[in-house]
Structures are given as C-alpha cells and as structure tokens.
Amino acid sequence: MIPVCPAKSQQAYELTFHRTHPTICYEKTPQKNENMESPLKNIRVIDLSHFLSGPRCTQILADLGAEVIKIEPPMGEEMRLITFLMPGMERLMSVFHRNKKGITLNLKTEKGREILKQLVKKSDVLVENFSKGIMDEMGLDYESLKAINPRLIYASISGFGRTGPLSSRPSFDIISQATSGIMFALDQPDRPPGVFFGDMVSGAYCAVAVLYALIARGMNGKGQSIDISMQDVMYYHNYRSLVKKSVEPVWDQVTLTLGKDPEQLFTDKKRRMFFWNSYKAKDGYIAIVVITDPQWKRLANVIGSPELKDEEKYGNFVLRIKNSPKALKIVKEWTARHTMNEIEDLLDKADVPCGRVQDVDGANRDLQLEARRMYEEVMHPGFGGIAVPGIPFKFSETKTSVSSPAPDLGQHTVEVLTSLLGMTEEEVKKLKDEDVL
C-alpha cells in the first residue's frame, strides 16, 4: 500500500508522484507560470531505439522535459550510419534526437550489458524497437530488467507486436501501412506511402502509453511493460476499414440510402463529393469542405449561384451526396477562375472551411505554423543552426522548449557514466579501449 499525504482540498491541490519516493501527495497548485518546471523533470528515459518509431517516442518525452539518454553502438545507430554517407546529412538527427543526451555502449559485450543494467536501476523508462527476441538473447528483456528495477516502464515498439502469428516477422513503416490496409485506403497499393505514418504515429502512441504508465506507477508504485504494434496503430487509424466493420450488418441498406458505397464516400476518385474535395485554382489546389446545411448555403452565395441552396435536390446531406456531380462542376468552374489567395479570402469571409494544398516548401513556410512556433532552430557546434520542428503541445501553465541539437555520437558518455554510475574518467577510458563504449 502506497502512503498517501492528506490534502486540505483536492480542488486546490494536485496529484503528483516521485520516482525515488513512491508516495502519492496532494500538493498545492502553483500559480500560473510559463517557466514552471516540467512534471517530467525527474523522469529518466533510456533510449535504445533506432530509425524513427522509438526515437519519435523518446523525442516527445524529451520535449516534455524528461531526461533522455540515447544509447548507441560504438559505430552509431543505423540512421546515423546512413547520414554519415551523405556529408552534412547528419543534421537530420536533430529532428528526432534534440533535447537528448547521447552515449555509446556495446551491448554485445558482457560489460556493456552490465553497465546498461546499472543505468536501468537509476531510470524510470526504457524504450526499444528491436525485432522480437533480440533483447531476450542479451538478457535485457522486461522480466530480467524488472528484477533489477520493479518500477521500470519498459516500452517496446515492433511491426506486429510481441504476440500473434506474425510477432517474429521483422517490419518497417511501409509494411505496417500495407498490412493495416492504410495503403489501400489511400488508393496507393502500388507505391510507397509519402509519409512515414507507421513509424511516426506509433512513436507518438508509445509516448502516450509511457505517460499513462507513469501515472499508474504513481498510484501503485509498479512499473510495467508496454507492447506497441505498428500494424495495430495503423489499423486504429484506418477509417475506411473501421467504418466497414462497424456498419457491416446494415451495409446494403446504407449503400441504398446514399446511392454509393459508404466506405468510399469521401475518397471515390470516379465520383467525388463536391462538399469534401480539393479543387484546382489558377495557381494551385485548394481544399473546400461544406458538410453542414449553413456551410452549403454560404458557399452557394459565394460562388454566385444562390439558387442552388434552395433547390430541393440539395436540401440535406444525403441528397447532396446523390446529386453531387452538378454541384461539383459548378464549384470547379468557380475555383478555376480564381487564385488561391482570392478563394481563401472569399471563403474566410463567408466562414466556409478551406485550405490550400501545400507542397513541401509551402508547408515549411506557412504563416500559421510560424505563428504557432512550429519552426525552431537549434545550434550545433559543427553544423551551425539546424531547422527542427517545434513542439506541437501548447500548455497554459508549463513551458516546453527545443534547447539542444542531437548529441554527437557518444557525446555524453563520460558525463553520464561518471555522474550516474560514479565511474572515474580513467575507468571510462579503459572501457573505451576494451571496445565496451
């Protein structure tokens, strides 16, 4: 039973938890202060992951204030090795590894594994995304490390999870998007996805799971393992499959009512819906949405066809689906006569949802993203300023920051081993000579 501190008023006090003292306390809520310390300040994360999914998870935790120690093999993790082949490309590491410390550790050696275990004793979270069995072979599986630190939260990301018939199959982003139905849902079964959603979203979900596990540990004092499957996460986002499965018992009836297959209501290339579409303007493309009756009526006025809003065949959402072709043609002709700026101005004034289709450079120079501080820069001693994404979490009470670039390979090895494990610099040097670091 974890002891609980009495609180005078739960309205004026907040639940907090501490790594070294598993006591639940209600502490007085601080006054609003943008510089208030992060609640993750005392959380230490061991990052054994590589490529994108695990690093995205630990990047989020680092951005939120956790101390993240990225551990790489002496030669560097796979992504770093790839960037080494292209001069200057190592700047990319800061996109996923800013705000972290970095050390090298050869886990193929007994001494290397022993050092990791010592670090685990002093840490809260471990994140890995190796194929099934690799951590077990090294004696670094959850049960082994749990025996060392019962409060450890051990997060694993893999293509298919740690259970099920495909759990041993190696995987990458494209495979998770393929097997979850995402590539088919995007009508791109014949080519690679343009965005690594399998990696990026799975990493974000892993971070959410870690935060949940930290809260649970604050209540019961126990750590636990987290099993994230990239295929699971992608299926969880596959709207077309989710719709089909949930509506399956009445599928034929719904299809008859709509006059088309509801699975492809918004994505049918042969019969697009005018109220959810991307239109060609004079100088690009712009997305327009008019789902509600008021939105449709306002659009009809803007495009100079006010008579459409009173036509019975556009009287409700279902009727607009059945009679979409004519309206689609009219809106297409209207957008073709205007620039994106003109369209945005007219639709904004009419309160009709719209947004231009940004290319890569456009997304990197967007005024709204700039206003939201989604473009940040970190200074690297070798590369100078490196552009990195801002932090998408905006809080009223606490301040997040992008403060440091990705660590160079092994940059903090001496610092971490001397400060956390009490080694001398001579001992660290000897370990390097023995190829342990």
Contacts in CASP RR format, 6 or more apart in sequence:
PFRMAT RR
TARGET T0000
AUTHOR 0000-0000-0000
METHOD contacts of the structure
MODEL  1
MIPVCPAKSQQAYELTFHRTHPTICYEKTPQKNENMESPLKNIRVIDLSH
FLSGPRCTQILADLGAEVIKIEPPMGEEMRLITFLMPGMERLMSVFHRNK
KGITLNLKTEKGREILKQLVKKSDVLVENFSKGIMDEMGLDYESLKAINP
RLIYASISGFGRTGPLSSRPSFDIISQATSGIMFALDQPDRPPGVFFGDM
VSGAYCAVAVLYALIARGMNGKGQSIDISMQDVMYYHNYRSLVKKSVEPV
WDQVTLTLGKDPEQLFTDKKRRMFFWNSYKAKDGYIAIVVITDPQWKRLA
NVIGSPELKDEEKYGNFVLRIKNSPKALKIVKEWTARHTMNEIEDLLDKA
DVPCGRVQDVDGANRDLQLEARRMYEEVMHPGFGGIAVPGIPFKFSETKT
SVSSPAPDLGQHTVEVLTSLLGMTEEEVKKLKDEDVL
2 22 0 8 1.000
2 23 0 8 1.000
2 24 0 8 1.000
2 218 0 8 1.000
2 219 0 8 1.000
2 220 0 8 1.000
2 221 0 8 1.000
3 23 0 8 1.000
3 24 0 8 1.000
4 23 0 8 1.000
4 24 0 8 1.000
4 25 0 8 1.000
5 23 0 8 1.000
5 24 0 8 1.000
5 25 0 8 1.000
5 26 0 8 1.000
6 26 0 8 1.000
7 13 0 8 1.000
7 25 0 8 1.000
7 26 0 8 1.000
10 26 0 8 1.000
12 28 0 8 1.000
12 29 0 8 1.000
13 26 0 8 1.000
13 27 0 8 1.000
13 28 0 8 1.000
13 29 0 8 1.000
14 26 0 8 1.000
14 27 0 8 1.000
14 28 0 8 1.000
14 29 0 8 1.000
15 24 0 8 1.000
15 25 0 8 1.000
15 26 0 8 1.000
16 24 0 8 1.000
16 25 0 8 1.000
16 26 0 8 1.000
16 27 0 8 1.000
16 39 0 8 1.000
17 23 0 8 1.000
17 24 0 8 1.000
17 214 0 8 1.000
17 215 0 8 1.000
17 217 0 8 1.000
17 218 0 8 1.000
17 219 0 8 1.000
18 25 0 8 1.000
18 42 0 8 1.000
19 42 0 8 1.000
19 43 0 8 1.000
19 44 0 8 1.000
19 124 0 8 1.000
19 151 0 8 1.000
20 42 0 8 1.000
22 151 0 8 1.000
22 217 0 8 1.000
22 218 0 8 1.000
22 221 0 8 1.000
24 218 0 8 1.000
24 219 0 8 1.000
30 36 0 8 1.000
30 397 0 8 1.000
32 396 0 8 1.000
32 397 0 8 1.000
33 397 0 8 1.000
34 397 0 8 1.000
34 398 0 8 1.000
34 399 0 8 1.000
35 399 0 8 1.000
36 397 0 8 1.000
36 398 0 8 1.000
36 399 0 8 1.000
37 398 0 8 1.000
38 64 0 8 1.000
38 65 0 8 1.000
38 66 0 8 1.000
38 398 0 8 1.000
38 400 0 8 1.000
39 398 0 8 1.000
40 61 0 8 1.000
40 64 0 8 1.000
40 65 0 8 1.000
40 66 0 8 1.000
41 65 0 8 1.000
41 66 0 8 1.000
41 67 0 8 1.000
43 61 0 8 1.000
43 65 0 8 1.000
43 66 0 8 1.000
43 67 0 8 1.000
43 124 0 8 1.000
43 125 0 8 1.000
43 214 0 8 1.000
44 66 0 8 1.000
44 67 0 8 1.000
44 69 0 8 1.000
44 122 0 8 1.000
44 123 0 8 1.000
44 124 0 8 1.000
44 125 0 8 1.000
45 58 0 8 1.000
45 61 0 8 1.000
45 62 0 8 1.000
45 66 0 8 1.000
45 67 0 8 1.000
45 68 0 8 1.000
45 69 0 8 1.000
45 123 0 8 1.000
45 124 0 8 1.000
45 125 0 8 1.000
45 126 0 8 1.000
45 127 0 8 1.000
45 210 0 8 1.000
46 69 0 8 1.000
46 71 0 8 1.000
46 116 0 8 1.000
46 119 0 8 1.000
46 120 0 8 1.000
46 123 0 8 1.000
46 125 0 8 1.000
46 126 0 8 1.000
46 127 0 8 1.000
47 54 0 8 1.000
47 55 0 8 1.000
47 58 0 8 1.000
47 68 0 8 1.000
47 69 0 8 1.000
47 70 0 8 1.000
47 71 0 8 1.000
47 100 0 8 1.000
47 127 0 8 1.000
48 71 0 8 1.000
48 107 0 8 1.000
48 126 0 8 1.000
48 127 0 8 1.000
48 128 0 8 1.000
48 130 0 8 1.000
49 55 0 8 1.000
49 57 0 8 1.000
49 58 0 8 1.000
49 127 0 8 1.000
49 128 0 8 1.000
49 129 0 8 1.000
49 157 0 8 1.000
50 72 0 8 1.000
50 77 0 8 1.000
50 78 0 8 1.000
50 79 0 8 1.000
50 129 0 8 1.000
51 77 0 8 1.000
51 78 0 8 1.000
51 79 0 8 1.000
51 129 0 8 1.000
51 172 0 8 1.000
51 199 0 8 1.000
52 79 0 8 1.000
52 96 0 8 1.000
52 173 0 8 1.000
52 196 0 8 1.000
52 199 0 8 1.000
52 200 0 8 1.000
53 129 0 8 1.000
53 157 0 8 1.000
53 173 0 8 1.000
53 198 0 8 1.000
53 199 0 8 1.000
53 200 0 8 1.000
53 202 0 8 1.000
53 203 0 8 1.000
53 206 0 8 1.000
53 230 0 8 1.000
54 127 0 8 1.000
54 128 0 8 1.000
54 129 0 8 1.000
54 157 0 8 1.000
54 199 0 8 1.000
54 203 0 8 1.000
54 206 0 8 1.000
55 70 0 8 1.000
55 79 0 8 1.000
55 96 0 8 1.000
55 97 0 8 1.000
56 96 0 8 1.000
56 199 0 8 1.000
56 200 0 8 1.000
56 202 0 8 1.000
56 203 0 8 1.000
56 204 0 8 1.000
56 207 0 8 1.000
57 127 0 8 1.000
57 155 0 8 1.000
57 157 0 8 1.000
57 203 0 8 1.000
57 204 0 8 1.000
57 206 0 8 1.000
57 207 0 8 1.000
57 210 0 8 1.000
58 68 0 8 1.000
58 70 0 8 1.000
58 100 0 8 1.000
58 127 0 8 1.000
58 207 0 8 1.000
59 68 0 8 1.000
59 96 0 8 1.000
59 97 0 8 1.000
59 98 0 8 1.000
59 99 0 8 1.000
59 100 0 8 1.000
60 203 0 8 1.000
60 204 0 8 1.000
60 207 0 8 1.000
61 68 0 8 1.000
61 125 0 8 1.000
61 207 0 8 1.000
61 210 0 8 1.000
62 68 0 8 1.000
62 98 0 8 1.000
62 99 0 8 1.000
62 100 0 8 1.000
63 98 0 8 1.000
63 99 0 8 1.000
63 391 0 8 1.000
63 393 0 8 1.000
63 400 0 8 1.000
63 402 0 8 1.000
64 393 0 8 1.000
64 400 0 8 1.000
65 99 0 8 1.000
65 400 0 8 1.000
66 125 0 8 1.000
67 101 0 8 1.000
68 99 0 8 1.000
68 100 0 8 1.000
68 101 0 8 1.000
69 100 0 8 1.000
69 101 0 8 1.000
69 102 0 8 1.000
69 103 0 8 1.000
69 119 0 8 1.000
69 123 0 8 1.000
69 412 0 8 1.000
69 416 0 8 1.000
70 97 0 8 1.000
70 100 0 8 1.000
70 101 0 8 1.000
70 102 0 8 1.000
70 103 0 8 1.000
70 407 0 8 1.000
71 102 0 8 1.000
71 103 0 8 1.000
71 104 0 8 1.000
71 105 0 8 1.000
71 107 0 8 1.000
71 116 0 8 1.000
72 80 0 8 1.000
72 102 0 8 1.000
72 103 0 8 1.000
72 104 0 8 1.000
72 105 0 8 1.000
72 409 0 8 1.000
72 410 0 8 1.000
73 104 0 8 1.000
73 105 0 8 1.000
73 106 0 8 1.000
73 107 0 8 1.000
74 104 0 8 1.000
74 105 0 8 1.000
74 106 0 8 1.000
74 435 0 8 1.000
74 437 0 8 1.000
75 81 0 8 1.000
76 104 0 8 1.000
76 409 0 8 1.000
79 92 0 8 1.000
79 93 0 8 1.000
79 96 0 8 1.000
80 90 0 8 1.000
80 93 0 8 1.000
80 409 0 8 1.000
82 89 0 8 1.000
83 89 0 8 1.000
83 90 0 8 1.000
83 91 0 8 1.000
83 92 0 8 1.000
83 93 0 8 1.000
84 90 0 8 1.000
88 383 0 8 1.000
90 383 0 8 1.000
91 380 0 8 1.000
91 383 0 8 1.000
91 386 0 8 1.000
93 405 0 8 1.000
93 406 0 8 1.000
94 378 0 8 1.000
94 380 0 8 1.000
94 386 0 8 1.000
94 388 0 8 1.000
94 405 0 8 1.000
94 406 0 8 1.000
95 388 0 8 1.000
95 389 0 8 1.000
96 406 0 8 1.000
97 406 0 8 1.000
97 407 0 8 1.000
98 378 0 8 1.000
98 388 0 8 1.000
98 402 0 8 1.000
98 403 0 8 1.000
98 404 0 8 1.000
98 405 0 8 1.000
98 406 0 8 1.000
99 402 0 8 1.000
99 403 0 8 1.000
99 404 0 8 1.000
100 404 0 8 1.000
100 406 0 8 1.000
100 407 0 8 1.000
101 407 0 8 1.000
101 411 0 8 1.000
101 412 0 8 1.000
101 415 0 8 1.000
101 416 0 8 1.000
102 407 0 8 1.000
102 409 0 8 1.000
102 410 0 8 1.000
102 411 0 8 1.000
102 412 0 8 1.000
102 413 0 8 1.000
102 416 0 8 1.000
103 410 0 8 1.000
103 411 0 8 1.000
103 412 0 8 1.000
103 413 0 8 1.000
103 416 0 8 1.000
103 417 0 8 1.000
103 437 0 8 1.000
104 409 0 8 1.000
104 410 0 8 1.000
104 413 0 8 1.000
104 437 0 8 1.000
105 112 0 8 1.000
105 115 0 8 1.000
105 116 0 8 1.000
105 413 0 8 1.000
105 436 0 8 1.000
105 437 0 8 1.000
106 112 0 8 1.000
106 435 0 8 1.000
106 436 0 8 1.000
106 437 0 8 1.000
107 113 0 8 1.000
107 116 0 8 1.000
107 138 0 8 1.000
107 140 0 8 1.000
108 138 0 8 1.000
109 434 0 8 1.000
109 435 0 8 1.000
109 436 0 8 1.000
111 431 0 8 1.000
111 434 0 8 1.000
111 436 0 8 1.000
112 436 0 8 1.000
112 437 0 8 1.000
113 138 0 8 1.000
113 139 0 8 1.000
113 140 0 8 1.000
115 417 0 8 1.000
115 421 0 8 1.000
115 431 0 8 1.000
115 436 0 8 1.000
116 140 0 8 1.000
117 140 0 8 1.000
117 145 0 8 1.000
117 148 0 8 1.000
118 421 0 8 1.000
119 416 0 8 1.000
119 420 0 8 1.000
119 421 0 8 1.000
120 126 0 8 1.000
120 145 0 8 1.000
120 148 0 8 1.000
120 149 0 8 1.000
120 152 0 8 1.000
121 148 0 8 1.000
121 149 0 8 1.000
122 420 0 8 1.000
122 421 0 8 1.000
123 149 0 8 1.000
123 152 0 8 1.000
124 151 0 8 1.000
124 152 0 8 1.000
124 153 0 8 1.000
124 214 0 8 1.000
125 152 0 8 1.000
125 153 0 8 1.000
125 154 0 8 1.000
125 155 0 8 1.000
125 210 0 8 1.000
125 213 0 8 1.000
125 214 0 8 1.000
126 145 0 8 1.000
126 152 0 8 1.000
126 153 0 8 1.000
126 154 0 8 1.000
126 155 0 8 1.000
127 155 0 8 1.000
127 156 0 8 1.000
127 157 0 8 1.000
127 206 0 8 1.000
127 210 0 8 1.000
128 135 0 8 1.000
128 154 0 8 1.000
128 155 0 8 1.000
128 156 0 8 1.000
128 157 0 8 1.000
129 156 0 8 1.000
129 157 0 8 1.000
129 158 0 8 1.000
130 158 0 8 1.000
131 158 0 8 1.000
131 168 0 8 1.000
131 170 0 8 1.000
132 158 0 8 1.000
132 161 0 8 1.000
132 162 0 8 1.000
132 167 0 8 1.000
132 168 0 8 1.000
133 141 0 8 1.000
133 168 0 8 1.000
135 141 0 8 1.000
135 156 0 8 1.000
142 152 0 8 1.000
142 154 0 8 1.000
142 156 0 8 1.000
142 225 0 8 1.000
145 152 0 8 1.000
145 154 0 8 1.000
146 152 0 8 1.000
146 154 0 8 1.000
146 223 0 8 1.000
146 225 0 8 1.000
150 222 0 8 1.000
150 223 0 8 1.000
151 217 0 8 1.000
151 221 0 8 1.000
151 222 0 8 1.000
151 223 0 8 1.000
152 223 0 8 1.000
153 210 0 8 1.000
153 213 0 8 1.000
153 214 0 8 1.000
153 217 0 8 1.000
153 223 0 8 1.000
153 224 0 8 1.000
153 225 0 8 1.000
153 226 0 8 1.000
154 223 0 8 1.000
154 224 0 8 1.000
154 225 0 8 1.000
154 226 0 8 1.000
155 206 0 8 1.000
155 209 0 8 1.000
155 210 0 8 1.000
155 213 0 8 1.000
155 225 0 8 1.000
155 226 0 8 1.000
155 228 0 8 1.000
156 162 0 8 1.000
156 225 0 8 1.000
156 226 0 8 1.000
156 227 0 8 1.000
156 228 0 8 1.000
157 202 0 8 1.000
157 203 0 8 1.000
157 206 0 8 1.000
157 228 0 8 1.000
157 230 0 8 1.000
158 167 0 8 1.000
158 171 0 8 1.000
158 227 0 8 1.000
158 228 0 8 1.000
158 229 0 8 1.000
158 230 0 8 1.000
159 169 0 8 1.000
159 170 0 8 1.000
159 171 0 8 1.000
159 172 0 8 1.000
159 175 0 8 1.000
159 176 0 8 1.000
159 229 0 8 1.000
159 230 0 8 1.000
159 231 0 8 1.000
160 166 0 8 1.000
160 167 0 8 1.000
160 169 0 8 1.000
160 171 0 8 1.000
160 179 0 8 1.000
160 229 0 8 1.000
160 230 0 8 1.000
160 231 0 8 1.000
161 167 0 8 1.000
161 227 0 8 1.000
161 228 0 8 1.000
161 229 0 8 1.000
161 231 0 8 1.000
161 232 0 8 1.000
162 227 0 8 1.000
163 227 0 8 1.000
166 231 0 8 1.000
171 230 0 8 1.000
171 231 0 8 1.000
172 199 0 8 1.000
173 193 0 8 1.000
173 196 0 8 1.000
173 197 0 8 1.000
173 198 0 8 1.000
173 199 0 8 1.000
173 230 0 8 1.000
174 183 0 8 1.000
174 192 0 8 1.000
174 193 0 8 1.000
176 182 0 8 1.000
176 198 0 8 1.000
176 202 0 8 1.000
176 230 0 8 1.000
176 231 0 8 1.000
176 233 0 8 1.000
176 234 0 8 1.000
177 183 0 8 1.000
177 193 0 8 1.000
177 197 0 8 1.000
177 198 0 8 1.000
177 234 0 8 1.000
179 231 0 8 1.000
179 234 0 8 1.000
180 231 0 8 1.000
180 232 0 8 1.000
180 233 0 8 1.000
180 234 0 8 1.000
180 235 0 8 1.000
180 237 0 8 1.000
180 238 0 8 1.000
180 241 0 8 1.000
181 234 0 8 1.000
181 235 0 8 1.000
181 238 0 8 1.000
181 241 0 8 1.000
182 193 0 8 1.000
182 197 0 8 1.000
182 198 0 8 1.000
182 234 0 8 1.000
182 237 0 8 1.000
182 238 0 8 1.000
183 189 0 8 1.000
183 193 0 8 1.000
185 238 0 8 1.000
185 239 0 8 1.000
185 240 0 8 1.000
185 241 0 8 1.000
185 267 0 8 1.000
186 193 0 8 1.000
187 267 0 8 1.000
187 269 0 8 1.000
197 234 0 8 1.000
197 237 0 8 1.000
198 230 0 8 1.000
198 233 0 8 1.000
198 234 0 8 1.000
199 230 0 8 1.000
201 233 0 8 1.000
201 234 0 8 1.000
201 237 0 8 1.000
202 228 0 8 1.000
202 229 0 8 1.000
202 230 0 8 1.000
202 233 0 8 1.000
202 234 0 8 1.000
203 228 0 8 1.000
205 228 0 8 1.000
205 233 0 8 1.000
206 226 0 8 1.000
206 228 0 8 1.000
209 226 0 8 1.000
209 228 0 8 1.000
210 226 0 8 1.000
213 223 0 8 1.000
213 224 0 8 1.000
213 226 0 8 1.000
216 222 0 8 1.000
216 223 0 8 1.000
216 224 0 8 1.000
217 223 0 8 1.000
217 224 0 8 1.000
235 241 0 8 1.000
240 263 0 8 1.000
240 264 0 8 1.000
240 267 0 8 1.000
243 262 0 8 1.000
243 263 0 8 1.000
244 251 0 8 1.000
244 263 0 8 1.000
247 254 0 8 1.000
247 262 0 8 1.000
251 262 0 8 1.000
254 262 0 8 1.000
255 261 0 8 1.000
255 262 0 8 1.000
257 318 0 8 1.000
258 265 0 8 1.000
258 318 0 8 1.000
258 321 0 8 1.000
258 322 0 8 1.000
259 321 0 8 1.000
259 322 0 8 1.000
260 268 0 8 1.000
260 271 0 8 1.000
260 321 0 8 1.000
261 268 0 8 1.000
265 273 0 8 1.000
265 321 0 8 1.000
266 273 0 8 1.000
266 276 0 8 1.000
271 324 0 8 1.000
271 325 0 8 1.000
272 324 0 8 1.000
272 328 0 8 1.000
273 320 0 8 1.000
273 321 0 8 1.000
273 324 0 8 1.000
273 328 0 8 1.000
274 290 0 8 1.000
274 320 0 8 1.000
274 324 0 8 1.000
274 327 0 8 1.000
274 328 0 8 1.000
274 330 0 8 1.000
274 331 0 8 1.000
275 288 0 8 1.000
275 289 0 8 1.000
275 290 0 8 1.000
275 291 0 8 1.000
275 295 0 8 1.000
275 296 0 8 1.000
275 320 0 8 1.000
275 324 0 8 1.000
275 327 0 8 1.000
276 289 0 8 1.000
276 291 0 8 1.000
277 287 0 8 1.000
277 288 0 8 1.000
277 328 0 8 1.000
277 331 0 8 1.000
278 285 0 8 1.000
278 286 0 8 1.000
278 287 0 8 1.000
278 288 0 8 1.000
278 357 0 8 1.000
279 285 0 8 1.000
279 286 0 8 1.000
279 287 0 8 1.000
279 288 0 8 1.000
279 331 0 8 1.000
279 332 0 8 1.000
279 335 0 8 1.000
279 336 0 8 1.000
280 332 0 8 1.000
280 335 0 8 1.000
280 336 0 8 1.000
281 335 0 8 1.000
281 336 0 8 1.000
281 338 0 8 1.000
281 339 0 8 1.000
281 340 0 8 1.000
281 342 0 8 1.000
281 343 0 8 1.000
282 336 0 8 1.000
282 337 0 8 1.000
282 338 0 8 1.000
282 339 0 8 1.000
282 340 0 8 1.000
283 339 0 8 1.000
283 340 0 8 1.000
284 340 0 8 1.000
284 356 0 8 1.000
284 357 0 8 1.000
285 340 0 8 1.000
285 356 0 8 1.000
285 357 0 8 1.000
286 335 0 8 1.000
286 340 0 8 1.000
286 343 0 8 1.000
286 344 0 8 1.000
286 354 0 8 1.000
286 355 0 8 1.000
286 356 0 8 1.000
286 357 0 8 1.000
287 354 0 8 1.000
287 355 0 8 1.000
287 356 0 8 1.000
287 357 0 8 1.000
288 299 0 8 1.000
288 331 0 8 1.000
288 335 0 8 1.000
288 343 0 8 1.000
288 347 0 8 1.000
288 352 0 8 1.000
288 353 0 8 1.000
288 354 0 8 1.000
288 355 0 8 1.000
289 295 0 8 1.000
289 352 0 8 1.000
289 353 0 8 1.000
289 354 0 8 1.000
290 296 0 8 1.000
290 298 0 8 1.000
290 299 0 8 1.000
290 352 0 8 1.000
290 353 0 8 1.000
291 317 0 8 1.000
293 315 0 8 1.000
293 316 0 8 1.000
293 317 0 8 1.000
295 351 0 8 1.000
295 352 0 8 1.000
295 353 0 8 1.000
296 309 0 8 1.000
296 314 0 8 1.000
296 320 0 8 1.000
297 309 0 8 1.000
298 350 0 8 1.000
298 351 0 8 1.000
298 352 0 8 1.000
299 331 0 8 1.000
299 347 0 8 1.000
299 350 0 8 1.000
299 352 0 8 1.000
300 306 0 8 1.000
300 307 0 8 1.000
300 308 0 8 1.000
300 309 0 8 1.000
301 309 0 8 1.000
301 350 0 8 1.000
302 346 0 8 1.000
302 347 0 8 1.000
302 350 0 8 1.000
302 352 0 8 1.000
303 330 0 8 1.000
303 331 0 8 1.000
303 334 0 8 1.000
304 334 0 8 1.000
305 330 0 8 1.000
308 314 0 8 1.000
308 327 0 8 1.000
308 330 0 8 1.000
312 319 0 8 1.000
313 319 0 8 1.000
313 322 0 8 1.000
313 323 0 8 1.000
314 320 0 8 1.000
314 323 0 8 1.000
314 327 0 8 1.000
320 327 0 8 1.000
335 343 0 8 1.000
338 346 0 8 1.000
340 356 0 8 1.000
343 354 0 8 1.000
344 354 0 8 1.000
344 355 0 8 1.000
344 356 0 8 1.000
347 353 0 8 1.000
347 354 0 8 1.000
348 354 0 8 1.000
358 366 0 8 1.000
363 369 0 8 1.000
364 375 0 8 1.000
369 375 0 8 1.000
372 394 0 8 1.000
373 390 0 8 1.000
373 391 0 8 1.000
374 389 0 8 1.000
374 390 0 8 1.000
374 392 0 8 1.000
375 387 0 8 1.000
375 389 0 8 1.000
375 390 0 8 1.000
376 387 0 8 1.000
376 388 0 8 1.000
376 389 0 8 1.000
376 390 0 8 1.000
376 391 0 8 1.000
376 402 0 8 1.000
377 385 0 8 1.000
377 386 0 8 1.000
377 387 0 8 1.000
377 388 0 8 1.000
378 385 0 8 1.000
378 386 0 8 1.000
378 388 0 8 1.000
378 402 0 8 1.000
378 403 0 8 1.000
378 404 0 8 1.000
378 405 0 8 1.000
379 385 0 8 1.000
379 386 0 8 1.000
379 405 0 8 1.000
380 386 0 8 1.000
380 405 0 8 1.000
383 405 0 8 1.000
386 405 0 8 1.000
388 402 0 8 1.000
388 405 0 8 1.000
390 402 0 8 1.000
391 400 0 8 1.000
391 401 0 8 1.000
391 402 0 8 1.000
393 400 0 8 1.000
410 437 0 8 1.000
413 428 0 8 1.000
413 437 0 8 1.000
414 425 0 8 1.000
414 428 0 8 1.000
417 423 0 8 1.000
417 427 0 8 1.000
417 428 0 8 1.000
417 431 0 8 1.000
418 424 0 8 1.000
418 425 0 8 1.000
418 428 0 8 1.000
428 437 0 8 1.000
431 437 0 8 1.000
END
